[in-house]
Amino acid sequence: MYKFISRKRLWLKTSCCLLLQFSLALPVVAHELGLQLYSVRNQMENDLPNTFSQINKWGLNLVEGGGKLYGLSVDEYRNELIKHNLEVASVDTSYDEIRDNPIAAVYKARFFGSRFATFYWIPHDGKKGFTIEEAKAAVAVMNKAGKLLKQNGITLQYHAHGYEFLPYKNATILDYMLQNVTDAAFQMDVFWMKQGGMDPTALLKKYPGKFLSLHLKDRKKGSKNSLDGKADVEANVVLGSGDVGIASVVAEAKKQGIRYFFLEDESSRVMRQIPQSIEYLKQLEKY
């Protein structure tokens, strides 16, 4: 597993022994890098064990997913994870599940040993767009389910998809959600923030502490924004080569102490691009 620690914090850590006489403890946050398994959905469909082996070769052992078992039983799937030393830090759930049967998300997360349960979409009429009424209902669901999950050691996360940026009271619907969800957290997919016309770094700065994990994805330069949560999957490019501003996002996330970074690449070039994106992140650590 890659653990990213800034040079400044690394210097503080190594210097700590010199300051023990003053009883000064300097905290250092390790930033863990993982993979959203949806990135390799097609590869898992064909050969799941070999795909997990490839993730190992990339130097990763933290993943996010578990929403699809690819023909295996849940025990067989977990055994493959264990065999390949892959930890499911965040397990997939859904809006319907946390609304109607949130204890199922608890059991699922506990089964996989996950810290988070994350859902990725709030059902709405795509033609009419996401409404404030639907957002208010979602906030109530998130707070109620979030309390239950929290009681069981799990943090509920919502992964926004850009359709939440429709205007509301001189701001956006997502602003309303971020300001009113109190018992759950948010996961920022930086691609979708950019796709919705927002600056992901600025949004992190506006709401420190609200986002507990990130999806690191970059977007092809020249791509058009949208407010429907849809985009061309081939617009996913190697980190650092697009228009998201990955270096700025990572710097701000580390400053805030965000621990979990998940690579995601939905393109047909994923097997080539993921290693290049990992190399880009490693190069960021040198500066």
N, C-alpha and C positions, 0 to 999 in steps of 0.2 A: 504494500500500500504506500502510495506517495503521501508524505506529510509535508505541507508547505509552511515554513516558518520564515518570516521576513528577516533580512540580515540584521536589522536593528534589534529585533527581539532575540535573535540568536546570540548577538553580542551580549545582550542583557543576561541571557541565560548562562552563558559561559563565564560571565564576570561575577555571577552571584556568589561564587565561593570566596571571592575577595571581600565581599561585603557582609559575610556571616558575622563578623565581629560586631556589626551594627544591628544584627537580627533582622535583616531586611530580606523578605522573600519577594521575588519578582515573578509574577505569573506569566507563563508562555502558552499561547493557544496554538495547538497543532491544527492546521487546516487540512482536512481529509478529502482526498479526491476519489470519486467513484464514478460509476457508469449507470445511466438510466438504461435498463435492459431493453426498452422499446427500440433503442438504436440498432440492436442486433436481432430484431424480431424475425426477419427472414432467415437469418442464419440459424437461429434456434429452432425454427420450424423444420429445417432440414437435418440438423445434427446438433442437438443441445449440448451433449458432453464436450464435443469438439469446440463449440462456441465458448463454453465456460473455460476450456483450456486456453483459448486465444486471449480471453480477458486476463488470465493469469500471466500470459506472456507479455501483455502490456504493462505488467507491474501493478495491476489493480486487484484488490480483494474486497472492495466495498461496492455494493450495487443497490439499485432501487428498482422495485417492480413486484413480481409475485402475483400480478393480476391475471396472468394466463399461465397454464401449466404445460402446454404443448404436448398433450396426449398422455402425460404422466399422472400418476396419483399424487396427491399432495405430499405423501411421505417419500415417494420416489424423487419428486422434485427437490424436496429439502435435502435428501441424501446426496443428490448431485451437487447442491450448493456446499454441503459440508465437505464432500470429497475434494472439491476444488477450492476449499478455504475461502468461500465467498460469503460475506455477511450482508444480509438485507437490512440496511440501515433504515430504509423507508419502504413500507409495504403499500401497495395500491389499495384504495377503497373507492367508493363512488358516492355521489350526492344522495342517491336513493338509499344506499346502505346506511349512511350516517343519519339520514332523516328517519328511516323506518326501522332499522335494526342495528343501532350503533354498537351494541355489544358484540356483534359479529366482527366488526372491525377490531375490537379489542382482542378477541380470540385469535384472529388472523395475525395481528401484530405480535402477540405473545408467542404464537406457534413459531414464527420466523425469528423471534428475538429482536424485533425492530423497535427503534426509538420513536419513529414517526409512522403515522398513517396519513396518506396524502390522496386527495381527490383532485380531479383535473378539469371538471366541466360542471356547470350548473345548467340543467335543461332549460331551454327557452326557445321561443319562436325566432328562427334565424332571419325571417323576412322582416319582422317587426323590430328585432333587436332586443337586447337585454334591458329590462326595465328596472326602475328603482323599486317597484313593488316586489319584483322577483329577488332583488338584492336584499331588501329588508327581510324577506322570508328566509333567505339563505343565511343572513347574519344570525337570526334566531336559531336556526338549525345548527349552525357552527358553534354557537355559544353553549347550547344545550348538550350537544354531542361532545364538544370539547371538554366539558366538565367531567363527563363520564370517562372519557379516555384518560384524562389527567389523573383521575382517581386510581387508574390502573397502570400508571407509569408511562402512558403513551401521549405524545403530542400530536394533535390533529393539525394538518396543514392544508391550505387551499392554494393550488397552482393556477394563478390567473392566466388567461389566454388572450387578452387584448380586447375582447368584446366589452369589457367592463369600463372602457375609457369613454363611453358616451357621456355627454355633459350632464351635470346635475349641480345646481346651486353654485354657479361660478367655479365649479371644480369638476370632478368626474364621479361616476358611480363607484369606481374603485376607491377613490378617496373616502367616500361614505363608508365603505366596507372596512377599510383599514382603520378608520376612526371609531368604529362601533363593534368590531369583533374584539372581545375581551378574554375569551377562554380558549382560543385557538390561535394558530399562527399562519403565516403565509410563506410560500415558496416562490421566489422570483425566477421565472424563465426570462433571461435577458433578451432572447430573440423575440419573444412575444411582446415584451414591453416596447421594444423598438418597432415591431410590426404595428403596434397600436398607436404609434406616433409619439411615444414618450422617450425620455432620456433615462435609462435604467440607473445610471450613477446618481443623477439628481433625485430620483425617486427613493433610492436607498438613503440618501442624505436627509430627505424630507421625513422619512419614517424609520429612524434608527431603532433597532430592536424588534420591528414587526416581521422582518424576513429572517428566518432561521436557517434557510438553505437556498442554494442557487442551482439553476440549470444553466450551465455554460454552453452557449451556442452562438455562433456568429452568423450574420446575414450578408448575403451577396450585395456588394455595393450597387446602388441604382435600383434596388427593389422598391416596389410601391407599398405604401402602408395600407392597412385595412382595419376595419373595426368589427369584423365578423368572426375572428378567431381562426381564420383560414389563411394559408400561405402555400406557395409552391415548395414542396419538400426539397427540391433541388437548389433552393436558395440557401440551404445550410452549407456553410463553407468552413474551412479550417480556421480555428481560433486565431484572431489577430489579422486575418486577411479581409474581414468584412467591415461593416459600418456600425457595429454595436458599441465599440469602444471597450473591448474586453480588458485591456490593461488598467483602465480607469475603474471599471467595475470591480475587478479583483482587488485593487488597492483599497478601495473604499470598504469592500466586504471584510478584508483583513483588519482594517482600522476599527471596524465595528465588532470584531471578534466572531464573525460568522464562521462556523466550523466546517459545514458540509457543502462541498462543491460537486455537483454531478454533471459529467459530460453527457451531452445528448447530441446525436447527429442522425437526422431522419433521412438523409440523402442516400442515393444508390452507391455513393463513394465512401460509405462509412468505414469499411475495413482499411482503407488507405488513409482516410482523413483523421481518424481517432489517434493513431500514433503521432501524426504531425501536430495535432492539437496538444497532446501530452508534451511533446518536445517544446512547443511554444510556451506552455506554462512553466516548464523547467527553466527555460531561458529567462522568463520574467523574474525568477528567483535570483538571478545573478546581478540584478541591478537594484 
